[in-house]
Amino acid sequence: MPFLERKNESLMLTLVSSSQQAFPSSPSDNPQALLDHQSLFEDFFQSQRIRNFSPVTIYKQRSFLKSWFTAHGSMFRILYTWEAMAPIEGRKMMRNYSATLIDSGISPTTIRLYLGILNRYFSYVIKHPFIHTPEGPRRIQDLYGPIEHPITEYDIPNHVYDDEQRGIPLDPGRIHELYTHLQQHYLNPAGSFRSLRARNYTMFVLAAESGLRIDEIMHLEISKDLFFESNKLQTRFAKSTHGSGKRARLTLFTPLARDTVKFYLKTNRPFISGSNKTGLLFPSKTGKRMTSSAIHTALAEMIITARKSGFEIASHMSWHWARRIFATRFIERFPDKLSVLIQLLGHQNPNTVHRYIRHSQAWMDQEVRSVLERIHTWPSTGD
């Protein structure tokens, strides 16, 4: 587990421990209760596998929920699901937990992440309030008492980005300058190391030119997802939407992205160890799918290289910013094609897409000047 994840988990445990509620616990509790609690857990994660949640997402949610129920338990045992969902008491505990998170000073995004995982789990239990027994499924309320959802929409902060206060790390209009800068200063070592850097660079170009999420890029396969003649990319690893599962979709394969990928396939990918054993477009050094930590390290190296060589780009540039840059550049060029952008990004809600569009101040100033010039030509209506 990356250092940052271990640090966040440690913080989370400290926070939940400080907001514990006193629930009756004793060493003589029914041992079947623990099995029933774990059974609910496994049913929840099995539902996520069926809905095509990624193994990484399931692992992170499992780790969080296990830690949360452990920290909210007693010295004798963990907290059980139905106790966290007990009418009145469960709601009171969640209010205290939310208050503790807010008072800790952590970002709204992190608070939303923690409460979101709990909300999804409790929502699942409300929809499937059954425990498997030798006699067949039994309702939780028949075995352990009534339950209710302890979290409401008013407990979860509005969706915001951690980087909101730090501004746009890169003017979207300068993305081609960054490509050139990386070609000059990042793609310079010889041997296999150059091939790995070329892989990383190609991934970045593809992210910014297609709007694909980094998880989607990780799963691209050469023979199945690249359509050079029709100028399209396909992802079969699209993010789950409202629990409906991952959905395949097509997006743009721009001339720059096509040329970059073609050059990488011909000149660099063959020299990555194990690349001949997989159809993945971007294999790891062992020929397998790259890990999340390796992908984020790759981007960090590119950004550090760019900054050290004098290119102006903020350190909080992330893979998701490449997706926002794609959305911004697209709508600036095709302002009447919002519905197309929604489809390309794989969203359903226009409000979500609007949060991806992040115009630079220079672009905004230019548009304001253009509007002012047009206003001067408007005829006066008089009094």
C-alpha positions as CSV (number, residue, x, y, z in Angstrom):
1,M,0.0,0.0,0.0
2,P,1.4,3.4,-1.0
3,F,2.6,5.7,1.9
4,L,-0.2,8.2,1.3
5,E,-2.8,5.5,1.6
6,R,-1.3,4.2,4.8
7,K,-1.1,7.7,6.2
8,N,-4.8,8.4,5.3
9,E,-5.8,5.1,6.9
10,S,-4.0,5.9,10.1
11,L,-5.7,9.3,10.2
12,M,-9.1,7.7,9.6
13,L,-8.5,5.2,12.5
14,T,-7.6,8.1,14.8
15,L,-10.7,10.0,13.8
16,V,-13.2,7.1,14.1
17,S,-11.7,6.2,17.5
18,S,-12.3,9.7,18.8
19,S,-15.9,9.6,17.8
20,Q,-16.9,6.1,19.1
21,Q,-20.3,5.5,20.7
22,A,-20.9,3.3,23.7
23,F,-22.7,0.2,22.5
24,P,-23.3,-2.8,24.8
25,S,-20.5,-5.2,24.3
26,S,-19.2,-8.2,26.2
27,P,-16.9,-11.2,25.6
28,S,-19.9,-13.5,25.8
29,D,-21.6,-12.0,22.7
30,N,-23.2,-14.6,20.4
31,P,-20.4,-15.8,18.1
32,Q,-22.9,-16.2,15.3
33,A,-23.3,-12.4,15.2
34,L,-19.8,-12.0,13.9
35,L,-20.4,-14.5,11.1
36,D,-23.6,-12.7,10.2
37,H,-21.9,-9.4,10.1
38,Q,-19.2,-10.8,7.9
39,S,-21.8,-12.4,5.7
40,L,-23.3,-9.0,5.0
41,F,-19.9,-7.7,4.1
42,E,-19.3,-10.5,1.6
43,D,-22.7,-10.1,0.0
44,F,-22.0,-6.3,-0.5
45,F,-18.6,-6.9,-2.1
46,Q,-20.0,-9.7,-4.2
47,S,-22.6,-7.3,-5.6
48,Q,-19.8,-4.9,-6.5
49,R,-17.9,-7.6,-8.4
50,I,-21.1,-8.4,-10.3
51,R,-21.4,-4.7,-11.1
52,N,-17.8,-4.7,-12.4
53,F,-16.2,-2.5,-9.7
54,S,-12.4,-2.7,-10.1
55,P,-10.5,-4.9,-7.7
56,V,-8.6,-1.8,-6.5
57,T,-11.9,-0.1,-5.6
58,I,-13.2,-3.2,-3.8
59,Y,-9.9,-3.6,-1.9
60,K,-9.9,0.0,-0.7
61,Q,-13.6,-0.1,0.4
62,R,-13.1,-3.4,2.2
63,S,-10.1,-2.0,4.1
64,F,-12.0,1.1,5.1
65,L,-15.1,-0.7,6.3
66,K,-13.1,-3.3,8.2
67,S,-11.1,-0.5,9.9
68,W,-14.2,1.6,10.6
69,F,-16.3,-1.2,12.2
70,T,-13.2,-2.3,14.2
71,A,-12.5,1.2,15.5
72,H,-16.1,1.9,16.4
73,G,-16.4,-1.3,18.4
74,S,-15.3,-2.0,22.0
75,M,-12.3,-3.6,23.6
76,F,-14.1,-6.9,23.3
77,R,-15.3,-6.9,19.7
78,I,-16.1,-5.0,16.5
79,L,-19.2,-3.0,15.9
80,Y,-21.9,-4.9,14.0
81,T,-23.7,-3.6,11.0
82,W,-27.1,-3.6,12.6
83,E,-25.8,-1.7,15.6
84,A,-24.5,1.0,13.3
85,M,-27.9,1.1,11.7
86,A,-29.9,1.0,14.9
87,P,-32.7,3.6,14.9
88,I,-31.7,6.9,16.6
89,E,-28.4,5.5,18.0
90,G,-26.9,4.8,14.6
91,R,-27.9,8.2,13.3
92,K,-26.4,9.8,16.4
93,M,-23.2,8.0,15.9
94,M,-22.9,9.1,12.3
95,R,-23.6,12.7,13.2
96,N,-20.8,12.5,15.7
97,Y,-18.5,10.9,13.2
98,S,-19.2,13.5,10.6
99,A,-18.6,16.3,13.1
100,T,-15.2,14.7,14.0
101,L,-14.2,14.6,10.4
102,I,-15.1,18.2,9.8
103,D,-13.3,19.3,13.0
104,S,-10.2,17.5,12.0
105,G,-9.7,19.9,9.1
106,I,-9.4,17.3,6.4
107,S,-10.6,18.1,2.9
108,P,-14.3,17.9,2.0
109,T,-13.3,15.4,-0.7
110,T,-11.8,13.0,1.8
111,I,-14.9,13.4,4.1
112,R,-17.1,12.7,1.1
113,L,-15.0,9.6,0.3
114,Y,-15.3,8.2,3.8
115,L,-19.0,8.9,4.2
116,G,-19.7,7.8,0.6
117,I,-18.3,4.3,1.3
118,L,-20.4,4.0,4.4
119,N,-23.5,5.3,2.6
120,R,-23.1,2.7,-0.2
121,Y,-22.8,-0.1,2.3
122,F,-25.7,0.9,4.4
123,S,-27.8,1.5,1.3
124,Y,-27.1,-2.0,0.1
125,V,-28.1,-3.5,3.5
126,I,-31.4,-1.5,3.4
127,K,-32.1,-3.0,0.0
128,H,-31.0,-6.5,0.9
129,P,-31.7,-6.8,4.7
130,F,-31.2,-10.6,4.8
131,I,-28.8,-12.9,6.5
132,H,-28.2,-16.5,5.3
133,T,-29.0,-19.1,7.9
134,P,-29.2,-23.0,7.7
135,E,-33.0,-22.5,7.7
136,G,-32.8,-20.0,4.8
137,P,-32.6,-16.2,4.5
138,R,-33.7,-14.3,7.6
139,R,-34.4,-10.6,7.9
140,I,-32.0,-8.6,10.1
141,Q,-34.8,-7.1,12.1
142,D,-36.1,-10.6,13.0
143,L,-32.7,-11.6,14.3
144,Y,-31.2,-8.4,15.8
145,G,-33.9,-5.8,15.8
146,P,-35.0,-2.9,13.5
147,I,-32.6,-1.0,11.3
148,E,-32.6,2.3,9.4
149,H,-30.2,4.1,7.1
150,P,-28.0,6.2,9.5
151,I,-26.8,8.6,6.7
152,T,-28.7,11.2,4.7
153,E,-27.7,13.4,1.8
154,Y,-27.4,16.3,4.3
155,D,-24.5,14.5,6.0
156,I,-22.3,14.3,2.9
157,P,-20.4,17.5,1.7
158,N,-21.1,18.6,-1.8
159,H,-18.7,17.2,-4.4
160,V,-15.6,19.4,-4.7
161,Y,-12.1,19.0,-5.8
162,D,-9.1,19.2,-3.4
163,D,-7.3,21.2,-6.0
164,E,-10.0,23.8,-6.2
165,Q,-8.2,26.3,-4.0
166,R,-4.9,25.8,-5.8
167,G,-6.3,26.6,-9.2
168,I,-5.6,25.1,-12.6
169,P,-2.2,23.5,-12.7
170,L,-1.8,24.0,-16.5
171,D,-3.5,26.4,-18.9
172,P,-5.4,24.0,-21.2
173,G,-4.2,26.0,-24.2
174,R,-0.6,25.1,-23.3
175,I,-1.0,21.4,-23.4
176,H,0.9,21.1,-26.8
177,E,3.7,23.1,-25.3
178,L,4.0,20.6,-22.5
179,Y,4.1,17.7,-25.0
180,T,7.0,19.3,-26.8
181,H,8.8,20.1,-23.5
182,L,8.4,16.4,-22.4
183,Q,9.8,15.2,-25.7
184,Q,12.9,17.4,-25.3
185,H,13.6,16.8,-21.6
186,Y,11.8,13.6,-20.6
187,L,12.3,11.3,-23.6
188,N,16.1,11.5,-23.5
189,P,17.6,8.3,-21.9
190,A,18.8,5.4,-24.0
191,G,18.0,1.7,-23.7
192,S,14.9,0.1,-22.0
193,F,14.6,3.1,-19.7
194,R,13.7,5.2,-22.7
195,S,11.0,2.7,-23.7
196,L,9.4,2.9,-20.3
197,R,9.5,6.7,-20.5
198,A,8.0,6.6,-24.0
199,R,5.2,4.4,-22.6
200,N,4.5,7.0,-19.8
201,Y,4.6,9.9,-22.2
202,T,2.2,8.1,-24.6
203,M,-0.2,7.4,-21.7
204,F,-0.2,11.1,-20.9
205,V,-0.9,12.2,-24.4
206,L,-3.7,9.7,-24.8
207,A,-5.3,10.9,-21.5
208,A,-5.2,14.5,-22.5
209,E,-6.3,13.9,-26.1
210,S,-9.1,11.4,-25.4
211,G,-10.5,12.3,-22.0
212,L,-10.2,8.6,-20.8
213,R,-9.8,8.0,-17.1
214,I,-6.4,6.5,-16.1
215,D,-8.1,3.2,-15.1
216,E,-9.6,3.0,-18.6
217,I,-6.2,3.7,-20.2
218,M,-4.6,0.9,-18.0
219,H,-6.9,-1.6,-19.5
220,L,-6.7,-0.7,-23.2
221,E,-5.8,-3.6,-25.5
222,I,-4.2,-3.1,-28.9
223,S,-6.3,-5.4,-31.0
224,K,-9.6,-4.6,-29.3
225,D,-9.7,-0.9,-28.4
226,L,-7.7,1.0,-31.0
227,F,-9.5,1.9,-34.2
228,F,-6.9,3.9,-36.3
229,E,-9.0,4.1,-39.5
230,S,-12.1,5.5,-37.9
231,N,-10.2,7.8,-35.5
232,K,-11.8,6.2,-32.4
233,L,-10.8,4.7,-29.1
234,Q,-12.9,2.2,-27.2
235,T,-12.9,1.6,-23.5
236,R,-14.5,-1.5,-22.1
237,F,-13.6,-0.6,-18.6
238,A,-15.8,2.5,-18.1
239,K,-16.6,3.6,-14.6
240,S,-19.7,2.3,-13.0
241,T,-22.7,4.7,-13.1
242,H,-25.4,4.6,-10.5
243,G,-24.6,0.9,-9.9
244,S,-25.4,-0.1,-13.5
245,G,-22.0,-1.5,-14.1
246,K,-19.1,-0.6,-16.4
247,R,-20.2,0.4,-19.9
248,A,-18.2,0.3,-23.0
249,R,-18.0,3.6,-24.9
250,L,-16.1,5.3,-27.8
251,T,-14.1,8.5,-27.6
252,L,-11.9,10.5,-29.9
253,F,-8.6,9.2,-31.3
254,T,-7.1,12.5,-32.4
255,P,-4.3,12.7,-35.1
256,L,-1.7,13.5,-32.5
257,A,-2.8,10.7,-30.3
258,R,-2.8,8.2,-33.2
259,D,0.7,9.3,-34.4
260,T,2.1,9.1,-30.8
261,V,0.6,5.6,-30.3
262,K,1.8,4.4,-33.7
263,F,5.4,5.6,-33.0
264,Y,5.3,4.0,-29.5
265,L,4.0,0.7,-30.8
266,K,6.7,0.5,-33.5
267,T,9.7,2.0,-31.7
268,N,9.3,1.5,-27.9
269,R,6.8,-1.0,-26.8
270,P,8.7,-4.0,-28.3
271,F,11.6,-3.3,-25.9
272,I,9.5,-3.4,-22.7
273,S,10.1,-6.8,-21.1
274,G,7.2,-9.2,-21.4
275,S,5.3,-7.0,-23.8
276,N,5.1,-9.9,-26.3
277,K,3.1,-11.9,-23.8
278,T,0.2,-9.4,-23.4
279,G,-2.2,-7.5,-25.6
280,L,-2.2,-4.5,-23.2
281,L,-1.2,-1.2,-24.8
282,F,0.7,-0.1,-21.7
283,P,2.2,-3.2,-20.0
284,S,4.4,-3.0,-16.9
285,K,8.1,-4.1,-16.9
286,T,6.9,-7.6,-16.3
287,G,4.4,-7.6,-19.1
288,K,1.4,-7.3,-16.8
289,R,-1.1,-4.5,-16.1
290,M,0.6,-1.5,-14.5
291,T,-0.2,-0.8,-10.8
292,S,-1.8,2.4,-9.7
293,S,1.3,3.4,-7.7
294,A,3.5,2.9,-10.8
295,I,1.2,5.0,-12.9
296,H,1.0,7.9,-10.5
297,T,4.8,7.7,-10.0
298,A,5.2,8.0,-13.8
299,L,3.2,11.2,-14.0
300,A,5.0,12.6,-11.0
301,E,8.4,12.0,-12.8
302,M,7.1,13.8,-15.9
303,I,5.9,16.8,-13.9
304,I,9.1,17.1,-11.9
305,T,11.1,16.9,-15.1
306,A,9.0,19.7,-16.7
307,R,9.3,21.9,-13.6
308,K,13.0,21.4,-13.2
309,S,13.6,22.3,-16.9
310,G,11.7,25.6,-16.5
311,F,8.2,24.7,-17.7
312,E,5.5,26.4,-15.7
313,I,3.1,23.7,-14.4
314,A,1.8,23.3,-10.8
315,S,2.9,20.3,-8.8
316,H,-0.8,19.2,-8.1
317,M,-1.2,18.2,-11.8
318,S,-2.8,14.8,-11.8
319,W,-4.1,12.2,-14.3
320,H,-7.6,13.5,-13.7
321,W,-6.5,17.0,-14.7
322,A,-5.7,15.6,-18.1
323,R,-9.3,14.6,-18.4
324,R,-10.4,18.1,-17.4
325,I,-8.1,19.6,-19.9
326,F,-9.6,17.5,-22.6
327,A,-13.1,18.6,-21.6
328,T,-12.1,22.2,-21.5
329,R,-10.4,22.2,-24.8
330,F,-13.3,20.4,-26.4
331,I,-16.0,22.8,-25.2
332,E,-13.9,25.8,-26.1
333,R,-13.6,24.6,-29.7
334,F,-17.2,23.2,-29.9
335,P,-19.3,25.3,-27.5
336,D,-22.6,23.9,-28.9
337,K,-21.6,20.2,-28.5
338,L,-22.1,19.7,-24.7
339,S,-24.2,16.6,-25.3
340,V,-21.3,15.1,-27.4
341,L,-18.8,15.9,-24.6
342,I,-21.1,14.2,-22.0
343,Q,-21.1,11.1,-24.1
344,L,-17.3,11.2,-24.7
345,L,-16.6,11.4,-21.0
346,G,-19.1,8.7,-20.1
347,H,-21.3,10.8,-17.9
348,Q,-25.0,11.0,-17.6
349,N,-25.4,14.2,-15.6
350,P,-24.6,17.5,-17.4
351,N,-23.8,19.1,-14.0
352,T,-20.9,16.6,-13.5
353,V,-19.4,17.6,-16.9
354,H,-19.6,21.3,-16.1
355,R,-17.3,20.7,-13.1
356,Y,-14.7,19.3,-15.6
357,I,-14.6,22.4,-17.7
358,R,-11.9,24.7,-16.3
359,H,-11.2,27.7,-18.5
360,S,-8.0,29.5,-17.9
361,Q,-8.1,33.2,-16.8
362,A,-6.6,34.3,-20.1
363,W,-9.3,32.5,-22.0
364,M,-12.0,34.0,-19.8
365,D,-10.5,37.5,-20.2
366,Q,-10.5,37.1,-24.0
367,E,-14.1,36.0,-24.0
368,V,-15.2,38.9,-21.8
369,R,-13.5,41.3,-24.2
370,S,-15.3,39.7,-27.1
371,V,-18.6,40.1,-25.4
372,L,-17.9,43.8,-24.6
373,E,-17.0,44.5,-28.2
374,R,-20.3,42.9,-29.4
375,I,-22.3,45.0,-26.8
376,H,-20.9,48.2,-28.4
377,T,-22.6,47.2,-31.6
378,W,-26.0,46.6,-30.1
379,P,-28.7,49.1,-31.2
380,S,-30.0,51.4,-28.5
381,T,-33.7,50.9,-27.7
382,G,-34.1,54.4,-26.3
383,D,-36.5,55.3,-23.5
